[in-house]
Amino acid sequence: MKRRHRRKPSERSRILRVCREAAGPLLLAELMERLGTAARDEKKIRDHLDELVKAGELLRLEDGRVGLTAAMNLVAGQLIVHPDGFGFVTPEDGGADVFINPRNLKDALHGDQVVVRLEHLDRRGRREGRVIRLLERRVNAVVGMLSETAGTWFVTPEDEHLLFELVIPAEARGEAQAGQVVRAEIVHYPKERLNPVGRVIEVLGAPEDPAVQGKILIYKYKLPHEFPAAVLQEGEQVRLKVSEADYQGRLDLRDIPFVTIDGATARDFDDGVAVVKRRGGGYTLYVAIADVSHYVEPGSALDAEAYRRGTSVYFPQYVIPMLPPELSTGICSLNPLVERLAVIVTMEFDRNGRLKATGFARGVIKSQARLTYTEVQRALDGETVPALKGKSPLKKMLGQMGQLCLLLREHRRRRGSLMLSIPEAEVELDDQGVPVHIHRLDHLLSHQIIEEFMIAANEAVAEHLENLCVFRVHETPDKEKMAAFRRMLKKLGYDLPPAADHDPVVMSEFFAGLQDTPIAFLVQVMLLRSLKQAQYSAFNKGHYGLASPFYTHFTSPIRRYPDLVVHRLLLAWLTHQPPPVPEDIEDLEEQCRFLSARERTAIEAEREMLARMQVRCLAEHVGEIFHGVITGVTAFGFFVGLKEIFAEGLVRVVDLPGDYYRYQESRMRLLGTRTGNSYQVGDELRVQVARVDLRRRHINLVLADAPPPEAKAEGEPAAGGAEPEETQAAARKPRRRRKPRS
């Protein structure tokens, strides 16, 4: 029988409950009386109150009383400022965002923790509010370009959400020169719309230096990148080889032919897989995951730092690991031909791919080969692979893996999993770290093998730990976003059934019908933007995208902290030990929210680095011609995804020669008023790289096969672009940035 988790309320939970039950805000003495707390514990209660006020759950009034923020028509949360000047506050309790008009931002900056008074619903039905109190300044330094104008020095932040120029007094710039990227500390925050004032604390270097690009993102996204001394010391004390004592109580699976299958540039290997085909056609699937929990104990410096980072961050030129290299690429990594400790999930499938039994154990394995996706795909296609020379049993096993993979995919398709196939980018760098090519990586059978096997293992563990787990949840789509998605599909000539909003089977069947169309990739991207983000939670809400009632992340404990927590929960069950997580389920949920936020930050940083690499790569190809497909159309132009280099650029309306073009929103296309030429999603064409703006990360393309523009009489507007009355609507809104004024 599975054990139920004991949900003991924490002191903070008790304080919140008392405040909810009270008729109004309470003095400290009144609160302690209702809690039944002794006078000697007053400091402890004060500390808890300070934490709750800082978190925005309670508000301290001028007379010292504290009350529930939500009960006073107030919302506390983090301020997100849009580059166009307005903002949103994301509530701490996870409720709907609150829109903030630019004039109601007060002196708050992007990222600040604030309290907002709710004022009304706007015409779009959104909650609108006004910033009334700053709880915490979250931005204390900026990274950007140092410039000088008329004797005034200032830093333009790289973060487009920071809508100010940081004024740098001449004596505070040190040795920094104009045109260099610097990190500057904010010394005086803005008041009454004046600019903040700061000082240069570090010169990063020239913006075109690849190493500087990495530093920009590290500081911009506040990525922990240096391990504290205590963490390094614990990492150095870890044994670099598996000892005889480590074998105790473990399954010896060194004879099982495990292999790792990853990208060519992979640096750590969390998972090894093996398949044994049984008589009668059944399969035994072994999934071995690095036993990081054996080396990282709860409460250690290693554990605290891993939690703080939450995840590894992968850039093309290097990785910012969650764990020191002694563990991440050393003793924890399932490197080939060496013994490693692992947590094993064993799954028995019948000949039709139906799961019949699962098992869990600690084990020791010895990977037989480190294979790349390309090598495995070549082997599956019957080609010769040097890494498999003389290893025919492994090659035969790869074929059996492919068979099992296809069976598992079919089961997932039938239950309604969204079988999305989004290509990834692989950046090729030269010796100096400069990108020379961006390759498009399609979702091949070799990728699908690992995807299916990891999904199967994650589901098996989540279902087994159904009463206590860090679940990976993906809630059903938001109705408004799905309505917008449905309208976009309508413009493309497709009708999405209403049931798709809550039934993944309907959504999956719809996408199957689009699979071989030119717009399949675009529609998949549009859908991903319409769905809610997957996140971690202590409460199981299911996974809409996978159509899975139980799901978790278990398979990457080297690079994801939630996976490490799940390992500890599973191993506690195996050894009949108390679960090593907070007793109060709400505290575990708070940890899940933090880890979800760390994951989102890492993803944003990785995406921005890829965008920087794409722009830098195409800067070396100005004037060259590429084949492409239109991926999006707007009033100001259309975006083209290039085929030879995995990147995207914009063909502006003003660069279309020989005609005026109207934007037909109902059909998502640009139509020439004289020639009848049209440009819409899915069209293939040839384009030339015209201009590349490295700083703004803009790639401007022009049509390669366009005729030269016709000559115009003096005073007559040039052909091309939107007609005069459409010009303002087609233009991008200017970025609102506060000019230097101190």
N, C-alpha and C positions, 0 to 999 in steps of 0.2 A: 504493500500500500504506500502511495506517495504521501510524504509528510506535508502537512499544512504549515505555512509560514505564520509565526506568531507576530501579530501586529501590535506592538506596544507603542502607545503614543509618546512622542518626545516632549520635552519641556516646552519647546517652541510651539508644538501643536496644541498643548494644553493652554498656553497663553492666548493663542488665536481663538480657541474655542470659547474661553472666558470672555474675550472681547466681543465675539459674535453674539454671545448670550446677553451681554450687558445692554442697558437701554441707551447708553451713550459713552463717550470717552471716559476713561478711568484715570485717577491718580495712582501713583505707584503703590501707596498704602492700600487703596481699595483693591487693586489687582492682586496684591500678595495675600490679602485676607480671603479673597474668593478662591485663590489657588491653594490656600491652606499652607502657605510657605512660612517657615520660621524666619525670624529677623536676621539670623546669621547667614541666610542665603540671599540677602538683599543684593549683594554685588553680582551674584550669578544671574539673578532676574534682570538687573540693569544691563548686563552684558547681552542677554538674550533680546532684550528690548532694542538695544542699539543695533543688533544684527537685523532684526525685523524692520526697523525704521530704515536702515540702509538698503535693505532689499525692497522697500516700498510697500510692504504688506501692512505696516502700521504708520501712522503719521503722528508726530509729536506736536502738540499745540503750544502756543506761547505761554500758557499757564502751567505747562508741564504734563498735562494729561495726554494720554495716548488713546487712539481709536483706530478702527479699521478704515483704511484708505478707501476701499470700495463703498463703505457705508456713508461716506461724505461726498459722494458724487465725484470722486477723484480716482484717477488711474495712475499707477506708477509703472515705469518701464523704461526701456532704452529708446532713445531718439534716433531715428534713421532719417537723414536729410537727403533729399533728392537733388541731383545737380541743377535742376530748374528752380530750386529755392524753397519748395514746400517740404513738409516732413510728415513722418508717421511715428507714433509711439507704439511699440509692441509691448503689451501688458505682461507683467511678470506671471500673471495667472493663466496666460495662454489664450485670453479672450480676443475678440476682434480688434484690429488695429484702430488707432484714433488718428484722424487726419489733422494736421496742424498747418494752418495758413501761414505763409512767410511772416506776416506782421505779428503773429502770435507766438513766434519762436523765442521771444525775449532775447537773452544773450546766450542761449544754449547752443552747443555745437553738436555736430554729428557724433554719435556714440555716447553722449552724456546720459546719465541716469537721471530722470526727471519725474516730477509729479505734474499731472495735467488735470485741469478742471474740465469736465464734460460740459459743453454748452448747448449743442443742438445736433440734429441730423441734417446733413447737407442735402441738396436736391438729388444726389445719387444714393441717398439712404445710408451714407457713411457717418459714423460718429465723428464729430468735430470738436476739438478742444483747444485750450490755451495753456501754455507752460506757465506754471505759477511758482515752481520751486525747483532748484537744482539740488539733487541728492548727492551726486558725485560727478566730478570731471573725469572723463575716461580718456581724453586726449591731452597728453602732457608734452608731446613732442611731435614734430612733423618731418617728413622727408620730402624734399623737392628741389627744384632748380633755384639757385641763387642768382638774382638779377639786380641791376642798378639802373634807376631812372632819375635824372635830374638831382643826383646826389642822395637819393633815398634807396637804401638797400632793402630787399625783401625776398622772401622765399615763397614760391608758388607751389603749394602742396601737390604731390603726385596723386593723392586721394581726391577724386573728383567730387566727393561728398563734402569736403571741407571748403566752404565758399568764402574764403578770405585769403588775403595775402599777409603773411607773417612779417611784420616790420622788424628789421634787424638794424639797430644802431651801429654806426660805423665801427665803434670800438668793440662791438660784440661779434664781429664776423671773423676774428682771428686771421688765419692765413688763407681763408677761403676766397676764391676768385669767381667772378661772374661767369656763368655757364657751367659751373660745377654742380653736381648733386651733393647736397649736404643734409645732415640731420640737425634740426634746431629745436631747442627746448623753449616751451612757452613760459615766459617770465611773468607777463601780465595778461590776464584774460580780457576779452572785449567788454566794454561797458558803453552803453548808449550808442551802439552801432559803430564804435571806433574799432580799429583793427587791433588784434592782439600784438604784443611785442615779445620778441624772443632773442635768443643768442645761439650762435652756431656751436654745436658741441662735437661734431664729427664731420670731416670731409670724406665723402664716399668716393668721389672721383668723376671721371668723364662719363656722361650718360651712355655713350656707345660701347663702353667696356662691359662685356658679358658678366663679369663678376659683380659689377655695380648694379646690374639689373636684378640679380639675386638678392643683394643687400636691400635694394629698394623695397622688394616684396616682403622680406623678413621684417623690416621695420614698419612698413605700411600695415601689415596684417598682425603685427605683434606676435610673431612666431618665436617661441622659445627655441634658441639654436645653440646655446652653450650649456653643457651639463655642469651643475654645481659640483664642487670638489667632493662632497660626500657621496654623490652618485657615481662619480668616476672611481672613487676608492672602492665602493662596493662592487662595481663592474670588474675592477682588476682582481678582486678576491674570488671571483667565480672560477671554478675549475674548468679548464679548457678541453677536458676529455671526460667521457663517461666512465665512471669507476664501477668496480664490482658491487659496491654497496648500493649503487643506483639501480641495480637490476632487481633488488628485493621487491617482491610483490607485483612484478610486472610480467606481462605476456612477452615472450621472446618471439618476435616476428621478423628476425633478421633473415630468415630464409624466404620470406614473402617478397616477390619482385617489385618493390615499390619504385616508382619513378616520380620525379617532379617535372611539371610542364608549366613554363612561364614564358614571358617575353624575353627577347634577346638581351635586353638591358636590365633585367631583374637583378636586384642586389641581395635580397633575402628570400628564403624559401620556407614559407609557413606550412605548406601542405604537400604530402606525398600520396599517391593513389596506386592501387593495384586491383586487378580484376582476375578472378578465377572462374572459369566456365565449368559448370558441373554437368555430370551425366544427366541427360534428360533436357538439357538446354537452359537450366537455371544459371544464375550468376551470383557470386559472392563479391561484393564491393567493399574494399578496405579503404578508408580515408584516415590517414595519419596526420595529425596536426601537432606542430611543435609544442612541447610541454613547457611553456614559458613559466607557468605557475610553480614549477619545481625550483626555478632560479630566482623568481621575483616574489618575495613574501609580503603579505599585507603589512602595512606600517613601516616598511623599509624606505630608505631614501630613494631607491630605484622605483618603488611603487608610487611614491608621492609625485615624483617627477613624471612618470609615465601617465598618471592621471592628469597632471597639469597640462601636459601636451595633448593627451587624448588620442592622438593619431600621428603617424608619420606623414610627412609632406614630401611629395615626389616632384622634383623639377627635372627637366631633361638633363641638366648638367650635374646634379647631385641630389642627395636625399637628406632631409632633416629628420633623423630617426626618432622614434618614440623611446627606444632603448639604446644604450651605448653599443658601439660596434662589437665589443667582446661578446655580447649576447645577440644582437640583431643580425649580424653577418657571421657570427662565430658559433658558440656552443648551442644556441637555440635553432639556428638555421639548418634545415634538412639537406645539408650539402652531400654530394654524391660520395659513395664508398667509405663513409665514416659512420660510426654508430651514433645514434641520436635518440633521446628520450621523446616520447610522443604520447598523445592521447588518441586512442583508436575508436573510431565508429565503424562497426561491422554491420553491413546490410545485406540481407538475403532477398533476392528477387527471383520470381519464376521466369519461365521462358518468354513470357509476354511483358516483362518489366514491372510486374506488380510486386510491391513490397510485402514480404511475408514475415520478416523478423529483423530486429535490430539488437545490437549489443554494444556495450561501452566498457572500455578498460584503459588502464595505463599500460604502455608497452615500450619496447625498445626496437628500433628498426635500423636498417642499413639501406639507404637509397641506392639503387643499381645504376641510375643514370640521371643526369640533369639535361632535360630536353627542352627545346624551344618550341613554340607553337608552329613555326615554319617547318622545323624538322619533323614534327609529328604529322603535319598535314602532308608533307612529301611522302612520308611512309604510308599514310592512309591512301594516297594516290598511287601507290605501287612504285615509287621512285627509290633510288638508292640513297641511303642516308649514311654518311661516314660515321656519325656518332653511334649508329646501330650495327656497324660492321661486326660480324661474328656473334651477334646477339639476336638470333632468329626468334628465341622464345619471347623476348621483349617486343619485337615487331609483331608477332602473332597476338600478344596481349593487347597491343594498341588497336588492332583490328577488332578484338572483342570489346574493348572500351567503346569504340565507335558504334558497334551494334547496340550495346546497352544504352549509350547516350541517346540514340534515336528513339529507342523505346520510351525512355523517360521523358523526352521532349514531347512525344505524342501524348502521353498521359497528362502532361502539363497543359498542352494545347486544348485537350478535351475539357479539362476542368475550368479553363478560362484564363490561364496565364497570358499576359501580354507578351507575345513573342517578338519584342522589338529588336531590331538589328541596327544599332547605331555604330558606324565606323569610328575608330579611334585614330589619333595622330601619333606618329613616331617621329621624333626629331633627330635628324642626323647632324652631328656637330663636328667641326674641325678641331685641330689640336689646341686652338685658343678658345674653344667653347662657343664659336660663332656658328649659328645654324646655316647649313649649306643645302639642306633639303628637308621637307616635311612630307613623310610618307603617309598614305592612307592605309589603315589596317582594317580590312573587312572582317566580319564575324564568321570565321571558318569553322568547320567541324572540330578542328583541334581546340579552338576556344570553347566551343559548345560542350565538349567533353568535361572540361574542368568546371564550367558553369553548372552543368547538370549535377555533377557529383558533389559540388559544394552546396548547392541548393538542397539536395537530398540529405546531406549530413546536417545542415542547419535546421531543417524541418524535423529531423529525427530527434535532435537534442532539445529543440523548443517544445515538442510534444511531450517528451519525457519529463521536462522540467515545467510542466504546465502551470503549476501553482506558484512557482517563484523563479523568475528569470528576468534577464534584461532582454526584452523582446525588441525585435526590429519590426516596427509597425508602419503600415501605409494605409491611411484612412481613405474612405470613399471620396470621390472628387467633390469639390465645392460647386454648388449649383450655378452660381454666377459665372465662374470660370468655364464650366462646361457649356453654358449657354453661349458664351463668346466663342468657344471652340467650335460649337455646332454652327454658328453663323459664318465662321471662316470656311468651314467645309462646304456650306451651302454655296458660297461664292465660287468654290472650285467645282461645283456640280455634284456634290455628294451629300446624302442625307444620313445622319447618324441617328439610329433608333433611340428614343428616350430612355429605354431600359438600360442603355449602356452606362448611364450615370451611376447605377448601383449594382449592375450585373456584369462582372468582368467577362463572362462567357460571350455576351452580346458584343462587347467592345472587341474581344479577341477575334470573333468571326468577321466583324467589320474590317479590321486591319488585314485579315487574311485575304480579303477581296482586293486590297490595295497593293499587295506585296510586289507585283511586277509592273506597277505604273511609274511614270517618271516622277510623280510627286510623293512617292512612298516615304522617302527620307524626310522631306519637309513636313509631312503630316505627323510623322513620329516625333519630330522635334516640337511641333506645335502642341501635341498631346502632352509631352513631358512638361512643357511650360504650364499646361492647364491643370495637371494633377498636383495634389498636395505632395510635399516633400516627405520622403520616408525618414523616420527618426527612431530614437531609442526610447523605450518606455517600460516602467515597471508593471504597467497594466496592458494586458493583451487586447489589442484592437484588431488583430488580423492584418493581412497584407493584401491589399486590393490588387496591386500590379501582378503579384504572383498567384493570386487566387488561393492563398494559403491561410488556413485558420491558425496555424502556429508557425512562427518564424523567428529566428534569432541570428546573430552574427557570432559564429563559433570558430571559424576557419582561419582567422588571421590574427592570432594573439601577439605576434611580433610587432605588428604595426597598428593595431586597434585595441584600445583599452577595454571597450565593452566585451570583446571576445575573451580577454583575460578574466574578466569578472564571471562570464558564463563558464569558463573552464573551472574556476574555483567552485562554482555552484555544483557543477556536475561531479567534480571530484569529492566534494563534501558529501554528496549523496552516496557515492561509491564506498566511502570510508565511514559512513554513518556519523559524520561530524556536523556540528551546527553550521548553518550557512554563513559564510564570511561577508555578510552585507548588513547594512543598518537594520535594526529591528523594526523601526518605523518605516512602513512602505512609502510614505510621503518623502522621507529623506532619500530613499533609493530613487524615487522619481525625480527629485531635485538633481541628483547626480546624473541621471539620464538626460535631463535638459541641458546640463553643462556639457556633457559629452557630445550631444547632438550639435550644440553650438560650435564646439571645437571642430567637428567634422565639416560643418558648413564653411567655416573659415578656411580650412585646408583646401576644400574644393575650389573656393573662390580664388585663392592664391595660385593654385595649379592652373586654373583656366586663364588667369591673367598672364601667367608666365608663358603659356602656350601662345596667347595672342601676341605678346611681345616678340616671341620667337618667329611667328608667322610674318609679322611686319618686317622684322630685321632680315629674314630670308628673302622676301620679295623686294627689299630695297636693292638687292644685288641683281634684280631682273627687270629693272625699269627699261621700258622699250621693247621687251620681249612679248611674244604672242602665245596665248594659252587657250585651250578649249575649256568651256565651262557650261554650267547649267544655272538658270535663274532660280534662286531659292527664296526670294521674297521681293515684293513690289510695293512701293510707297509713292506718295505724291512727289517726292523729291528725287526718285530714281529707283533702280532695282539692284539687288544684291546678286552676285554671281559666285557660285562655288567652283573653284578651279579643279580640273581633273589631274593635271600633272603634278601640282603642288597642293597639298591639303590645306587650303586657305580660302578666304572669302574677301571680295572687294566690292566696291560700289561703283556702278555706272550712273552718274548724275544726269538728271533730265537736261540740264544746261549743256551737257556734252553730247547730246543726241543731235546730229546734224539734219538739216533739210526739212524740218517740219516742226509744228507745235504739237505737244503731247498733252492729252488730258488723262487724268487718273480716274479710272472707272472703279470706284470702290466696290460696287456690287459684283464685279467680276475679277477684282484684284489684278488689274492689268493697266498698262499705259497704251493709249491708242493715238496714232497720228491723225490729226484732223484733215490733212490734205492727202497723204499717201495711203492712209489706212494701215500702215505698219503697226504691229502690236507687239508688246513684250509682256509675257505672263509667266507665272511659275511653271517650271518644267521645260521651258524652251532651252534648246541647246544653241550655243553661239561661240564665236571666237572673239576674244578680247585681248587688249594690249594693256600692260601695266603702264599707266601714265605718270602717276605721282605716288610717293609714299611718305607719309608724315610719321616719323619714328616717335615723336613725343606724344602726339595725339592718338597714335596707333590707327591711323586712317590709311586705307589702300584705295586709291582712285583708279578705276579702269575706264577705258574707252573701247568702243566697238572697233574690231580690227578690220572688218570688211565694209565699213561705212563709206559711202561716197563723200567727196569733199563738199563742204557747205556751199550753197549758192551765194554769189555775190549780191550784196544788198546796197541800195542807194543810201547816200549819206543821210543820217537821221532815222533810217528805218531800223527797227529792232532786228538783231540777228536771229536767224531761224534756229530752232532747237530750244528745248526747255518748255516750261509751262507758259500758257498765255498770260498776258499782263495781269488779269484779274485773279489768276491762280498763284501768282508768284509768292505772295506772302504766306499762303497756306502751305506751299510746298517747302518753304524754308524751315530749317531746324530752328528751334528756339535758342537764342543766345544763352550762354552759360552765365548765370548771375554770380559774379564774384566781387566781393567787397574790395575796392581799390585801397592801396595803402593810404591810411589817414590816421595819424596818431595824435 
